[in-house]
Amino acid sequence: MDNFLQKLPSFVRIWLFEYIKKFATIQGRATRAQYWYSYLCVVIVNIILSILGIIPGIGVLFGIISYVFGLACIIPGITITARRLHDIGLSALWIVWYILALVVITVLGLIFTGIAAGAGLPGFAYLGIGILVIGYIASLVVWLVFMVKPSNEGANKFGEPAEIKELSSFSIKAE
């Protein structure tokens, strides 16, 4: 198994270690590389499943697999994001604030759009759509700034800096 892992691209090995093996670990830190390589692998798997999902006859099966894969990625995605936030000195509670901001933006946008539809005021509809678009873009920019920010040098309140470990002895067995 170790020989097989050595033949994998390094970003896949990082994904196996940081995303799959540490799927429920919030403690510690994750570097930008660990976060983005994990994200890249999830995107690649989703693209492959989507391509396979359009094949007649077996597409439904791959659609189901894609759905299950998406559900399976929720917890590891949250935990690696928490470790990435820890790496820049922020609490994992920023994930909650981010989700709450998206909910508020969505509710405000839908309220203004709904009011406009009921009252026949197209200006309010544009305001609601504007709130949605600008709010989502602003929240995405803030999130990207957090995720591309360089790691804090040295130890912080969340531990020592994360290292990309050599995976020559890596195995997928539970510890």
Order of alpha helices (4+ residues) and beta strands (2+ residues): alpha-alpha-alpha-alpha-alpha-alpha-alpha
